[in-house]
Amino acid sequence: MLHLRRWVDNLSLPKMLVAIFMLATFIRLFYLAAKPLAWSHELRFGDEPLYHGLALSLLEGKGYTFEGEPRFYPPPLYPAFIALVYWVFGISPPAVRVVQAILGGLLCVLVSLWATYLWGKKAGLLVGLFSAFNYTFVRMAFFLRSENLYLPIFVVATMVTWYWVANHCHWSKGILSGTLWTLSILVREAAKPIVFLIAIWVALRNNWQRAALLLIALLVTMLPWSVRNRLVAKYVTRATVVEGKSRLQLPLFLRLLPGGLMYISFGPPGLGPRVLGDWNIGPDILPPKFPPDLPPSEREKWLVSETISYIRSNPVKATIGRIPRKFVNILMPFQSTASLKVKILLTLWYLALLILSIPSWWQAWRSSETLERYFAELVLIITSFTIAFHTLFFGVVRYRYPVDVLLLVAIGRWALKWYREEKVQNCNG
């Protein structure tokens, strides 16, 4: 044990991070190797066909379109990431999964580095090892889901913002923070309200000028995508007017929710049982039955119309009545469709994460150290928003993952506690 402690003390930070990256990446690749479906070109889960189709359209020079229709949602960065992988390795979903395994290793490095900044190298090693074996994130590379790209960018954006505010760094760090938040928004739109909440926090902790700098950097770097949406919206509107159809297609940044997500959140209920831990479009929501003569360009409007009609006819059931189920759903460790073995592993890891992280977060909240206190405040802001937002709208297990990543960092504080206990014992000895 003494030799292990000395080895950790003598281990340089770059070597530690490289070791964590290699271990985490190997574990994820080993998991993929044990899954025959990971090496097939079959697209089965949720939005995988959509992401794949958007990536092919980008490769073929057709722009950001799917089945010939311009898209405003989902945001473009994850399909562009898939297109880049296809461009390098050929059209191969297995190649995307391998690259996502590497991104998973990078995510472990990032949370380890953050814990090191907060509580030292032992904390970074502890967090790195826990995150490397965390089954929730090990299996994530198997799915073509935007979380694989979103979580590393989200962690970097949050960490840079925390460092910039806590250390009163140069204004250039604020521009970098705003740019990173833009990238996260271009992967998952849920990051947009988070950054506005963080801007309020920056104004309270520093001053309003720094908060304004963050938002200006955000808006400037978001401008190309916003302009594209506006131009495409005008073109689509003119085209439908020429055909004799009145249709207004607003760009995403002007809408509360796209039609599909609005339907998933508040649409008419399905006939099946309401199973906890499942995707809402399953038994909880009636799958949309589009009219046979409805063109793809009109489906968004149809979904919004159907959702509004149901909300008007059953306002309580459509909104408030679903909140308890969604609240429980967002706290579930697994989806109901998972096998028993997966459910057990995910539950064990989730319970371990909560047991180890929540006391550490509370101690960081009460700490007199600025770095710890600011970290705890960011965790509280993001956790509160995530639970409230997804309890109101989606209630899907995997939308909680940004909170889980931040709680991983909090586990590192145990190393600081153990170090202090060792120091006291050595002094007494």
N, C-alpha and C positions, 0 to 999 in steps of 0.2 A: 504493500500500500504506500509506503514511504517512497519507493522508487517511482511509482505512478505519479505521485504528487510532484516529485522533482522533475519528472519528464514533462508534465504539463507546464510547470513553471519555466522550463527551459525551451519549450516549444514556441517558435516565433508565430506571430499572428498570421502572416501569409501562408505558412506551412499548415497551420491549423485549418484555415479556410479552404485550402486546396484539398486537404484530407476529408473535410466534411462534404465538399462538392463531389469528390470521387465516390465516397461511400453512398451518399444520397442518390447519385445518378445510377450507380451500380444496382442499388436496391430496386429502383424504378424500372430499369431495363430487365432485371431478373423477373420482376412481376409481369412485364409485358411478354417475356419469353414463355411464361407459364400459361399465357392466354392465347389459344389458337386464333380467336377472332381478332386479336390485335394485329395480326399479320395478313388479314384479309382486306379486300377493298370494299367490304360491305359497310354501308352507312345505315345505322339503325336508330340511334338515340337522339330523340328530340330534334334539334336544329342542325344536326350533322349534314343532311342533304342540302339545307339552305346555305350553310357556310361553304360547303364543297362547290355548289353551283355558282355562288358569288365569286369564289376564287377562280373558277374556270372562265367566267366572263371577263375578269380582269386580265387573265393570261391571254385570252383570245382578242383582246382589244375592244371588247363590247361595253366597257365601262362598268359602273357599279349597277349591274342589272341581274335579275333572276327571272328565267323563263320569258325573256324579252321585255320585262318591265323594269323601269328604274326603281331603285330602292332608297328609302330614307332610313330604314331600320332593318337590320341591326347596324350599329356603328361600324365603320369600315376597317378598323385596324386589324381585327382578328382575321377576317377573310383575306386581307392583304398579306398577313403573316402566312396563311396557308398557301396563298398564291406564290409567295417567295420560296417556300419550301418546294412546291411543285416545280417552280422554274429551275431550281438547283438540282433536285433529285428525280424529276419526272412526276407525273400525276400519280401520287402514291399516298393514300391515307396512312399506311404503316410508317412511312417516313415522317409524317407529321407527328405521330405518336412518339417516335424516337426523339425528335427534337423537343417535344413537350416534356419528355423525361429529363432531358438536359436542363430545360427551364425549371423543372422541379428541383433539381440539384442547386440551381442558382438561387431559388427561393430560400432554400435552407441556409445558404451562405449569407443571404441578406439579413434574415432574422438573427442569425448568429452574430453577425457584425454589429447589429443594433444592440443586442444584449451586451456585447463587449464594450461598446461605448458607454452603456449605462452602468455596468457592474463589474467589468473586468473580463479577462480572458477565460477564467473558469466558467463564468456565466455563459460566455459565448459558446464554449465547448459543450456545456450541458444542453443549451437550446439547440445547437446544431445536431447533436445526437438524437434528441427527442424528435425533432422535426424530420430527420432523415428516416426514422422508423415509423413516423405517424401514418397509420394505415389510411386515414382519410385522404391524405395528400399523395400517398404512394399510388393509389389506384386512379387518381385524377388524370394522369397522362393517357390512360386507356381511352378516354372520351374526347371527341372533338368538340370541346366546350371552351368558351372564351375565358373562363377562369384560369386556364393554364397560362395565358398571356397577361391577364388582368392582375393577378395577385403579385407577381414580381414588380410590375410597374406601380401598382398601388402601394406596396411596401416602400419602394424607393421614394415615391412622392411624399408619403407620410413622414418618412424618416428625414428627408431633406427639409421639409417644413418645420418639423420638430427642432432640428439642429439650428436652422436659421433663426427661429424665434427664441430658443433657449439661450443661444450664444450671441444674440444681437449682431449677426453676421452682416457682411456687405450686401448692398441691394441686389447684386448680381445673383445671390442665392435665392432671393425672392422671385426673380425672373425664371431661374431654373425650376423653382417650386411650381410656379404657374404653368410652365411648359410641361412638366411631368404630370400635373393634374389633367392637362388637356389630353395627353396621351392616354391616361387612364379612362377619361370620358369617351374617347374614341374607340375604346374597347368595350366598355360597359357604361351605359347612360346613368346608372345608379350612382356613379361617382360625382355627377354634377351637383346635386343638393349637398353632398358631403363637403365639397370644396367651398360652397357658400357658407356653410356652418363654420368651417375652419377659418374662413376669412373674418367672421365675427369674433372668433376666438383670438385671432392675430390682433385685431383692433383692441380687444380688451387687455391682452397681455403685453403688447408693444404699443402701437398707435395706429390711427386710422390710415396714415400715409402708407404704412407697410401693407395693410390690408388692401388698400387701393392698388398698390403695386402688384400684389398677387393676382387680383381680379383683372387688371389691365393685361398682364402677361397671359392670363387664361384666355381672355377675349381675343387678343391679337393672334395667338397661335391657333385658336378655333376658327378664325375668320375664313380660311380657304374652304373648309367643309361647310360652313354656314352659307357662304356665297354659292357654292355648288348646289346646295339644297334649294336655295331661292331661285336660281336660274332654272333648274330642272322642274321645280314646282310651276313656274310660269309656263314652261314649254308644255308640260302635261296638261295644264289647265286650258291652254289655247287649243291643243289637239282635241280635247274632249268637247270644247265648245263648237269647234268646226263640225264635229260629228253630231251636233245637236244635243249634247248632254251637258248639263251644268254640274260642274264638279270643282271643288276647291281642295287642292292638295297642299296643305301647309308643310313647310319643312319641320323637321323633328323638334328643333329647339324652340318652336312656337307652340308646340302641343304638349298637353299634360302627359298623355300616354298614346302610343300608337294604337290603332284599332285592335290589333291582335292581342296585345297585352291588356287593353281595356276589357276585352271580351273574356279573357282568362280570369281577370280579377273580379268582374261583376256580372258576367253573363248568366244565362238561364241554367239552372242546376240539371245535372245528368240524372239518369235513372238508377245508377249503380250505388253501392254503399259508399259512404264517405270514409275512405281509408286514410289514417294518419300517415304522414311521411311520403305521400305520393304527389305527383305533379297535378296541379289543379285542373288541367284540361282532361284528366282521366275521369273517374266517376263523379267528381264534384261539379264539373261543368259539362253541359251538353255539347258534344262536338259540333262545330258549325256545319250546317247543311246548306251550302251555297246553291242558289237557283241555277239550273243547268245552262241558262242563256246568259249568266252574269260574266262579263269579261274580267280577267284578272285585275285590271286597273281599277275596277269598282269594288273589289272585295273589302278593301280597307273601309270604305264608306258604309258598306253593308254591315260589317262587324260593329262599327260604332252605332249605327242605327238600331241593330238588334239589342245591343247592350243598353242603350238609353231607354228603349221600350221596356225592357225587363226591369230596369231600375225604377221607372215611373210606375209600373204595375205592382212591384213588390219592393219598395224602398228599404224596408227594414231587413228583409231576408237577403237582399242583394248586397247590402253593405255591412250593417252592424251585426247581423245574424251570423256572418261567417268569421267574424273577428276571433272568437275563442278558439275555433279549430285552427285558424292560421297561426295564432300565437303559439299553440302547442306544437304545431307543425314546424315552425322555425327553430324550435328548441330540440327537435328530434335528432338523434345521432345518425339515423339512416333512413333511406326510402323503403317503403313497404315491399317493393318489388325485389329487394335484395335477398340473396340466399341466407339461410340461418347462420352459416359460418361468417359471412360478411357482416351480418347484423351484430353478432357477438363481438367481432374484432372492432368494428366501428364504435360500438357502445363502450367497450373497455377503454379505447383510446380517448373517447370524448369525456368519459368520467375522469380519467387520469388528468386530462387537460384542465378540466374545471377545478378539480381538487388541488392541483398544483399551482394554477395561475391566479385564481380569485383571491386567495390570501396574500399572494405576492403583489397583486395589483392594489389591494387595499393598503398594504404597507407602503407602497410607492406613493399612493394618494396622500398618506399622512406624513410622508417624509418632508424634511426641511430642505432637501436637495432640490434645486430647481430642475435639473434634468429629469429626475424621477417624477416629480410633481407634474411637469408638463407632459411627460409620456402618459401618466395615468389620466390626465385630462383628455388627451386625444383618444385614448381607448374608450373613455366614458362617452365622448361625443359620438364616435363612430358606432359604438354598441347601441346607444340609445336610438340613434337614427335608424340603424339597420332593423332593429326589432320593431320599431314603430312603423316604418315604411312598409316592410314586407308583411307585417301583421295586417295592415290596412289593405294592401294590394295582392301580393302573391302567396306568401306563406310557404315558400319552397325551401327545403333543407339546405341545399347547396348555396343559396343566396346569403347564408350566414358565414360563409368561409372567410371573408375579410376580417371578421371579428375573431375567428379562431386563430388566424395568423398572428394578430396582435397579442392574443393571449399566450401564444407560444413564446413571444419575447419576454413576457412577464415571468415565465418560469425561471428565467435566469437569475432572478433575485434570490432564489434558494442558495445558489453558490455563494453569494455574499453573506448570507446568514451562516452557512456552514463554515466559511472562512473565519468569521468573527468568533464562532464557538471554538474552533481549533486554536485560535490565537489566545483565547481565555484559558483554555486547557494547558497550553504551553507555558503561559505565564504562571499558572498555579503549580505546574510541575517544577 
